[in-house]
């Protein structure tokens, strides 16, 4: 079953801390966003394998936009 990791708010992608194929546990940091002049960590909603990363560093994203997919 796939899980989507979505942006909690509008912002810019500042860093990606995983690669496709990495195993993650629930609450592992996956992406770092710059939003509201702060760095916001985006965490895995559950354990799984990173199947796809849909953004790259520097991308502007909207709230709710899919950033990555776990399987």
KAKA-V631738 format. One record per backbone hydrogen bond with DSSP energy under -0.5 kcal/mol. NH is the residue of the N-H (numbers start at 1). CO is the residue of the C=O. If there is no record, write none. Layout:
((NH:CO) (NH:CO))
This chain:
((3:70) (5:68) (6:4) (7:65) (11:61) (12:34) (13:59) (14:12) (14:32) (15:32) (17:30) (18:30) (21:50) (22:19) (24:48) (27:44) (28:25) (30:42) (31:42) (32:15) (33:40) (34:12) (35:33) (35:38) (38:35) (40:33) (40:38) (42:31) (43:41) (44:28) (48:24) (50:22) (51:49) (51:69) (52:69) (54:52) (54:67) (55:67) (58:13) (59:56) (61:11) (64:7) (65:62) (67:5) (68:5) (69:52) (70:3) (71:49))
